[in-house]
Amino acid sequence: MSSQPVTVQTTIDSPASAALLARASEVIPGGVNSPVRAFRAVGGTPRFMASGSGPWLTDADGKRYVDLICSWGPMILGHAHPDVLAAVTEAAARGFSFGTPSENEVRLAEEIVRRVEPVEQVRLVNSGTEATMSAIRLARGFTGRDVVVKFAGCYHGHVDALLASAGSGVATFALPDSAGVPRSSAGETIVLPYNDVPALEAAFAERGHEIAAVITEAAAGNMGVVPPGPGFTEALLRVTKAHGALLVSDEVMTGFRCSASGFYGLEGPYAAGAPDLFTFGKVMGGGFPTAAFGGRADVMALLAPQGPVYQAGTLSGNPVASAAGLATLQGCTPAVYERLDVVSHAIADAVATELSAVSVPHTIQWAGSMFSVFFRDGAVANYDDAKDQDTGAFRRFFHAMLSQGVHLPPSAFESWFVSASHDDEAVDHVLAALPAAARAAATPD
């Protein structure tokens, strides 16, 4: 997710990045291959990165930045981690892709199943979008129903049926949220407010017999970090099971980052059972394009070639990507998760201290070591709350940090990520930049 484009111009002090953006804009729409990279939410010139090492990025102009994006989560061990690099190098030396099964994909699947207790089988795919798309297709095939419930502010990839915004009431069918999405696709989606149990119950009371599945981020990270409120996940399980629908827990972002078994490892097991399907990505690929969906064996049995629900991919289970993912997961030791907690809290606590010192309203929210800084007072429970913040203050804060060599996510509606490689030097660099950034946030344009 990202805020609306701003017209504020910032000084271009990275000529190589500016030149690359101009070149890219001639051959790539908007000059980027994923919209948030374009800096439209904050203004200015996106930095084209040339290399990464540990917690540091180096751009095309040779400037170094402490990385608080971490490729939107996958670089949990840091950039170019030696063990992951060795695994990739060894796998690549044996061949890049075979178009046949290989042992690496089996080993990665076994590791995922071992870590997340309710997941009995998985199917590897190439992206989080593909994982959620396939999980929804499977849920529809299993239930024989068409309608899907999602929550406003939760992003599940650019799947037609999930790029939808709410209609006029809590249980109305949705309208397309993107050009090119047929009304018929979005019309099979009901969009509800996140953390709103009465709205969920009302939707199922009216249309429960039509609903194939509810899909939710295990903890929302795409409107900023908004964890499920007390009892919300239990309510999702209770209501879906009562109506014969499936619950799809999207852990593309939180999976294996919040804990060794994702957000499920922090919040589960649940008294009402477990989600029927999970989706994974990011960390499980170690920076390579791989993802997965999985769950109960009886549901997964409907997938081709065993069952009638078709799903396929030429590069699914790619041996090199699987090697990177397996090495990353194996490197996520208890000490790694402990370091993530230490670093993230050191940075977040310092942000709060500096913003408080200059009276900038803010709220920090968490899902494991993932956190977001909302530039507003009060807790954020849903997308409407997330939108009710001072994005101008964030924009000023962002550019002040960037100018001092700290790269934050370029949107007020994103999670901040750290890695186990963020050592004291990197953390101290971030802390030193915060006072000036807080003063910038406090100074209106």
C-alpha positions as CSV (number, residue, x, y, z in Angstrom):
1,M,0.0,0.0,0.0
2,S,1.1,3.6,-0.4
3,S,-0.2,7.1,0.3
4,Q,-1.4,9.4,-2.4
5,P,1.3,10.9,-4.7
6,V,2.7,14.2,-3.4
7,T,3.8,17.2,-5.5
8,V,6.6,18.3,-3.2
9,Q,9.9,18.2,-5.0
10,T,13.1,17.3,-3.3
11,T,16.6,18.2,-4.3
12,I,18.2,15.6,-6.6
13,D,21.5,14.9,-5.0
14,S,22.0,11.5,-6.6
15,P,22.7,12.1,-10.2
16,A,23.5,8.5,-11.1
17,S,20.1,7.4,-9.7
18,A,18.4,10.3,-11.5
19,A,20.0,9.3,-14.8
20,L,19.0,5.6,-14.3
21,L,15.4,6.7,-13.5
22,A,15.3,8.7,-16.8
23,R,16.6,5.7,-18.7
24,A,14.2,3.3,-17.0
25,S,11.2,5.6,-17.6
26,E,11.8,5.1,-21.3
27,V,11.4,1.3,-21.2
28,I,9.6,0.6,-17.9
29,P,6.3,2.2,-16.9
30,G,7.0,4.8,-14.3
31,G,10.6,3.7,-14.3
32,V,10.0,1.0,-11.7
33,N,8.9,-2.6,-11.6
34,S,6.8,-2.2,-8.4
35,P,5.0,1.0,-7.7
36,V,6.1,1.9,-4.2
37,R,9.7,2.0,-5.4
38,A,8.9,5.1,-7.4
39,F,8.9,7.4,-4.3
40,R,5.5,8.8,-5.4
41,A,4.3,8.8,-1.8
42,V,7.3,10.8,-0.5
43,G,8.5,12.7,-3.6
44,G,12.0,12.9,-4.9
45,T,14.3,10.5,-6.8
46,P,14.3,6.8,-5.9
47,R,17.8,5.5,-5.1
48,F,19.0,2.8,-7.5
49,M,21.0,0.3,-5.5
50,A,24.2,-1.2,-6.8
51,S,25.0,-3.6,-3.9
52,G,24.1,-4.8,-0.4
53,S,26.2,-6.2,2.4
54,G,24.9,-7.1,5.8
55,P,22.8,-4.1,7.0
56,W,24.1,-1.7,4.3
57,L,23.0,-0.7,0.8
58,T,25.2,1.2,-1.6
59,D,23.5,3.2,-4.4
60,A,24.6,4.0,-7.9
61,D,26.3,7.1,-6.7
62,G,28.4,5.2,-4.1
63,K,26.4,6.4,-1.1
64,R,25.8,4.0,1.7
65,Y,22.6,3.6,3.7
66,V,21.5,1.5,6.7
67,D,18.7,-0.6,5.2
68,L,15.4,-0.6,7.1
69,I,13.5,-2.2,4.2
70,C,15.5,-5.5,3.9
71,S,13.8,-6.1,0.5
72,W,10.5,-5.8,2.3
73,G,11.4,-8.6,4.7
74,P,13.3,-11.4,3.0
75,M,16.8,-10.3,4.1
76,I,16.4,-11.4,7.7
77,L,20.0,-12.5,7.9
78,G,21.3,-9.4,6.0
79,H,22.4,-8.9,2.4
80,A,24.8,-11.5,0.8
81,H,24.9,-13.6,3.9
82,P,27.9,-16.0,3.5
83,D,25.9,-19.2,4.2
84,V,23.1,-18.3,1.8
85,L,25.6,-17.1,-0.9
86,A,27.4,-20.5,-0.6
87,A,24.2,-22.4,-0.9
88,V,23.2,-20.4,-4.0
89,T,26.6,-20.8,-5.6
90,E,26.7,-24.5,-5.0
91,A,23.2,-25.0,-6.4
92,A,23.7,-22.7,-9.4
93,A,26.9,-24.6,-10.3
94,R,24.7,-27.7,-10.8
95,G,22.2,-26.0,-13.0
96,F,19.8,-23.1,-12.9
97,S,16.5,-24.8,-13.7
98,F,15.5,-28.3,-14.8
99,G,11.7,-28.3,-15.4
100,T,11.7,-31.5,-13.4
101,P,11.4,-32.2,-9.6
102,S,14.6,-31.8,-7.6
103,E,15.7,-32.5,-4.1
104,N,16.0,-28.9,-3.0
105,E,12.3,-28.2,-3.4
106,V,11.6,-31.3,-1.2
107,R,13.9,-30.1,1.5
108,L,12.4,-26.6,1.5
109,A,8.9,-28.0,1.7
110,E,9.9,-30.3,4.5
111,E,11.4,-27.4,6.5
112,I,8.2,-25.3,6.1
113,V,6.0,-28.2,7.2
114,R,8.3,-28.9,10.1
115,R,8.0,-25.3,11.3
116,V,4.3,-24.6,11.1
117,E,2.3,-27.4,12.8
118,P,-1.1,-27.0,11.0
119,V,0.6,-27.1,7.6
120,E,0.7,-30.8,6.4
121,Q,1.5,-30.1,2.8
122,V,2.8,-27.2,0.7
123,R,3.0,-26.3,-3.0
124,L,5.9,-24.1,-4.0
125,V,5.2,-21.2,-6.4
126,N,7.1,-18.1,-7.5
127,S,5.6,-15.1,-5.7
128,G,3.3,-14.1,-2.8
129,T,0.7,-13.0,-5.4
130,E,0.8,-16.5,-7.0
131,A,0.5,-18.1,-3.5
132,T,-2.6,-16.2,-2.5
133,M,-4.2,-16.5,-6.0
134,S,-3.7,-20.3,-5.8
135,A,-5.0,-20.6,-2.2
136,I,-8.2,-18.8,-3.2
137,R,-8.7,-21.0,-6.2
138,L,-8.1,-24.1,-4.0
139,A,-10.6,-22.8,-1.4
140,R,-13.2,-22.3,-4.1
141,G,-12.6,-25.7,-5.5
142,F,-12.8,-27.3,-2.1
143,T,-16.0,-25.6,-1.0
144,G,-17.8,-25.3,-4.4
145,R,-18.5,-21.6,-3.5
146,D,-17.3,-18.4,-5.2
147,V,-17.3,-15.5,-2.7
148,V,-14.2,-14.4,-0.8
149,V,-14.1,-12.1,2.3
150,K,-11.1,-9.9,2.7
151,F,-10.3,-6.9,5.0
152,A,-9.7,-3.3,4.0
153,G,-6.0,-2.4,4.2
154,C,-4.9,-6.0,3.9
155,Y,-2.9,-6.6,0.7
156,H,-2.7,-10.1,-0.8
157,G,-0.9,-9.4,-4.0
158,H,-2.3,-8.1,-7.3
159,V,-4.9,-10.8,-7.7
160,D,-8.0,-9.5,-9.5
161,A,-10.5,-10.6,-7.0
162,L,-8.4,-9.2,-4.1
163,L,-7.8,-5.7,-5.6
164,A,-11.1,-4.5,-4.4
165,S,-12.5,-1.8,-2.1
166,A,-15.6,-1.9,0.0
167,G,-19.1,-1.1,-1.3
168,S,-21.8,0.9,0.5
169,G,-22.3,-1.5,3.5
170,V,-20.2,-3.9,5.5
171,A,-21.6,-6.9,3.7
172,T,-22.0,-5.6,0.2
173,F,-20.0,-6.9,-2.8
174,A,-17.0,-4.9,-3.7
175,L,-16.0,-2.7,-6.6
176,P,-12.6,-2.9,-8.5
177,D,-9.8,-0.9,-6.9
178,S,-7.7,-1.0,-10.0
179,A,-8.3,-0.3,-13.7
180,G,-8.3,-3.6,-15.6
181,V,-10.1,-5.6,-12.9
182,P,-13.5,-6.8,-14.1
183,R,-16.4,-5.8,-12.0
184,S,-17.4,-9.4,-12.0
185,S,-14.1,-10.4,-10.4
186,A,-14.3,-7.8,-7.7
187,G,-18.0,-8.5,-7.3
188,E,-17.1,-11.9,-5.8
189,T,-15.3,-10.2,-3.0
190,I,-16.7,-8.8,0.2
191,V,-14.5,-6.2,1.9
192,L,-14.9,-5.7,5.7
193,P,-13.1,-3.5,8.3
194,Y,-10.1,-5.3,9.9
195,N,-10.6,-6.2,13.5
196,D,-14.4,-5.8,13.3
197,V,-16.0,-9.0,14.5
198,P,-19.7,-7.7,14.3
199,A,-19.1,-6.9,10.6
200,L,-17.7,-10.4,10.0
201,E,-20.7,-12.0,11.7
202,A,-23.2,-9.8,9.8
203,A,-21.5,-10.7,6.4
204,F,-21.8,-14.4,7.2
205,A,-25.3,-14.1,8.5
206,E,-26.3,-12.6,5.1
207,R,-24.1,-14.5,2.7
208,G,-22.5,-17.3,4.6
209,H,-23.8,-20.0,2.2
210,E,-22.0,-18.3,-0.7
211,I,-18.6,-17.7,1.0
212,A,-15.7,-20.0,0.1
213,A,-13.1,-18.4,2.3
214,V,-11.9,-15.5,4.4
215,I,-8.4,-14.4,3.7
216,T,-6.5,-12.2,6.2
217,E,-3.0,-11.2,6.9
218,A,-2.0,-13.0,10.0
219,A,-1.0,-9.6,11.3
220,A,-1.5,-6.8,8.8
221,G,1.7,-5.3,7.5
222,N,0.5,-3.5,4.3
223,M,-1.3,-0.6,6.0
224,G,1.5,-0.4,8.4
225,V,1.7,-3.0,11.2
226,V,-1.8,-3.6,12.6
227,P,-2.0,-6.8,14.7
228,P,-5.2,-8.7,15.1
229,G,-7.0,-7.5,18.3
230,P,-7.7,-9.9,21.1
231,G,-10.0,-12.6,20.0
232,F,-10.2,-11.5,16.3
233,T,-8.4,-14.6,14.9
234,E,-10.4,-16.9,17.2
235,A,-13.6,-15.2,15.8
236,L,-12.4,-15.8,12.2
237,L,-11.9,-19.5,13.0
238,R,-15.2,-19.8,14.8
239,V,-17.3,-18.1,12.1
240,T,-15.7,-19.8,9.1
241,K,-16.0,-23.2,10.6
242,A,-19.6,-22.6,11.6
243,H,-20.5,-21.8,7.9
244,G,-18.3,-24.4,6.2
245,A,-15.9,-21.8,4.8
246,L,-12.1,-21.9,4.9
247,L,-9.7,-19.5,6.6
248,V,-6.6,-18.5,4.6
249,S,-3.9,-17.0,6.8
250,D,-1.6,-14.8,4.7
251,E,1.9,-15.1,6.2
252,V,3.8,-13.9,3.1
253,M,5.2,-11.0,5.2
254,T,5.1,-12.4,8.7
255,G,6.0,-16.0,8.0
256,F,9.3,-17.0,9.5
257,R,10.0,-13.3,10.4
258,C,7.9,-12.9,13.5
259,S,9.1,-16.2,14.8
260,A,10.5,-19.5,13.6
261,S,6.9,-20.4,12.7
262,G,5.7,-16.9,11.8
263,F,2.9,-15.1,13.4
264,Y,1.2,-18.4,14.1
265,G,4.1,-19.1,16.4
266,L,3.3,-16.0,18.4
267,E,-0.5,-16.2,18.6
268,G,-1.3,-19.9,18.0
269,P,-2.4,-22.5,18.6
270,Y,-6.0,-21.4,18.8
271,A,-8.8,-22.8,20.9
272,A,-11.0,-22.8,17.8
273,G,-8.6,-24.8,15.7
274,A,-6.2,-23.6,13.0
275,P,-6.4,-21.8,9.6
276,D,-7.1,-24.2,6.8
277,L,-4.6,-22.7,4.4
278,F,-1.5,-20.5,4.8
279,T,0.5,-18.5,2.3
280,F,4.2,-17.9,2.6
281,G,6.9,-15.8,0.8
282,K,9.7,-13.3,1.4
283,V,11.8,-14.9,4.2
284,M,11.3,-18.4,2.9
285,G,13.0,-17.3,-0.4
286,G,16.0,-15.5,1.2
287,G,15.7,-12.8,-1.5
288,F,14.9,-15.1,-4.4
289,P,11.5,-15.2,-6.1
290,T,9.8,-18.2,-4.4
291,A,6.7,-18.6,-2.3
292,A,4.3,-21.3,-1.1
293,F,0.8,-22.1,0.0
294,G,-0.1,-25.0,2.1
295,G,-2.4,-26.4,4.8
296,R,-4.5,-29.4,5.6
297,A,-3.7,-32.5,3.6
298,D,-7.4,-33.1,2.6
299,V,-7.6,-29.6,1.2
300,M,-4.3,-29.8,-0.6
301,A,-5.3,-33.1,-2.1
302,L,-7.6,-31.3,-4.5
303,L,-4.6,-29.8,-6.3
304,A,-3.6,-31.3,-9.7
305,P,-2.2,-33.8,-10.5
306,Q,-3.9,-35.5,-7.5
307,G,-7.2,-33.5,-7.8
308,P,-9.2,-31.3,-10.1
309,V,-7.9,-27.8,-9.0
310,Y,-5.3,-26.9,-11.6
311,Q,-2.1,-24.9,-10.6
312,A,1.3,-25.0,-12.3
313,G,4.5,-23.1,-12.8
314,T,7.6,-23.6,-14.9
315,L,10.0,-22.2,-12.3
316,S,8.1,-23.4,-9.2
317,G,10.5,-25.1,-6.8
318,N,13.5,-23.6,-8.7
319,P,16.6,-25.4,-7.3
320,V,18.6,-22.2,-6.8
321,A,15.8,-20.3,-5.1
322,S,14.9,-23.3,-3.0
323,A,18.6,-23.5,-1.9
324,A,18.5,-19.9,-0.9
325,G,15.3,-20.3,1.0
326,L,16.4,-23.4,2.9
327,A,19.8,-21.8,3.9
328,T,17.9,-18.7,5.1
329,L,15.4,-20.7,7.2
330,Q,18.2,-22.9,8.6
331,G,20.1,-19.7,9.5
332,C,17.1,-18.3,11.5
333,T,18.3,-19.6,14.9
334,P,17.0,-18.4,18.3
335,A,19.9,-16.0,18.5
336,V,18.8,-14.4,15.2
337,Y,15.3,-13.8,16.5
338,E,16.7,-12.4,19.7
339,R,18.9,-10.0,17.8
340,L,16.0,-8.9,15.6
341,D,14.1,-8.0,18.8
342,V,17.0,-6.1,20.3
343,V,17.7,-4.1,17.2
344,S,14.0,-3.3,16.4
345,H,13.2,-2.1,19.9
346,A,16.4,0.0,20.1
347,I,15.4,1.8,16.9
348,A,11.7,2.1,17.7
349,D,12.3,3.3,21.2
350,A,14.7,6.0,20.0
351,V,12.2,7.1,17.3
352,A,9.6,7.5,20.0
353,T,11.9,9.4,22.2
354,E,13.0,11.9,19.5
355,L,9.5,12.4,18.1
356,S,8.2,13.0,21.7
357,A,10.9,15.5,22.3
358,V,9.6,17.8,19.5
359,S,5.9,17.0,20.1
360,V,5.2,15.1,16.9
361,P,2.2,12.8,17.4
362,H,3.1,9.1,16.8
363,T,2.1,5.6,17.6
364,I,4.4,2.5,17.2
365,Q,2.8,-0.9,16.6
366,W,4.4,-4.4,16.4
367,A,4.2,-7.9,15.0
368,G,7.2,-9.7,16.3
369,S,10.2,-7.6,15.3
370,M,8.2,-5.9,12.5
371,F,7.0,-2.4,13.4
372,S,5.5,0.7,12.0
373,V,5.6,4.4,13.1
374,F,2.2,6.0,12.5
375,F,2.3,9.8,12.6
376,R,-0.8,10.1,14.7
377,D,-2.0,9.8,18.3
378,G,-3.8,6.6,19.4
379,A,-3.8,3.0,18.4
380,V,-4.4,1.9,14.8
381,A,-7.0,-1.0,14.6
382,N,-8.0,-0.8,10.9
383,Y,-7.3,0.9,7.6
384,D,-9.4,4.0,8.4
385,D,-7.2,4.6,11.5
386,A,-4.0,4.0,9.4
387,K,-5.1,6.7,6.9
388,D,-5.8,9.2,9.7
389,Q,-2.1,10.2,10.1
390,D,0.1,13.1,9.0
391,T,1.8,11.7,5.9
392,G,3.5,15.1,5.3
393,A,5.3,14.6,8.6
394,F,6.4,11.2,7.5
395,R,7.6,12.5,4.2
396,R,9.8,15.1,5.9
397,F,11.1,12.5,8.3
398,F,11.8,10.1,5.5
399,H,13.9,12.5,3.5
400,A,15.8,13.7,6.5
401,M,16.7,10.1,7.3
402,L,17.6,9.4,3.7
403,S,19.9,12.4,3.5
404,Q,21.8,11.0,6.5
405,G,22.2,7.6,5.1
406,V,19.2,5.7,6.4
407,H,16.8,4.1,3.9
408,L,13.3,3.7,5.3
409,P,10.3,2.3,3.5
410,P,9.2,5.1,1.2
411,S,5.6,5.2,2.4
412,A,3.8,5.8,5.7
413,F,1.8,2.7,5.1
414,E,4.6,0.1,5.3
415,S,6.4,-2.0,7.9
416,W,10.0,-1.4,9.0
417,F,12.3,-4.4,8.8
418,V,15.7,-5.1,10.4
419,S,18.1,-8.0,10.0
420,A,20.3,-10.0,12.3
421,S,23.3,-8.3,10.6
422,H,22.3,-4.9,12.0
423,D,25.3,-4.5,14.3
424,D,26.0,-1.7,16.7
425,E,27.6,0.5,14.0
426,A,24.4,0.3,11.9
427,V,22.1,0.9,14.9
428,D,24.2,3.8,16.1
429,H,24.1,5.3,12.6
430,V,20.3,5.2,12.7
431,L,20.1,6.7,16.2
432,A,22.4,9.5,15.2
433,A,20.1,10.5,12.3
434,L,16.9,10.6,14.4
435,P,17.1,14.0,16.1
436,A,17.4,15.9,12.8
437,A,14.7,13.8,11.2
438,A,12.3,14.4,14.1
439,R,12.9,18.2,13.9
440,A,12.1,17.9,10.1
441,A,8.9,16.0,10.8
442,A,7.9,18.8,13.3
443,T,8.5,21.6,10.8
444,P,5.6,22.1,8.4
445,D,6.4,22.9,4.8
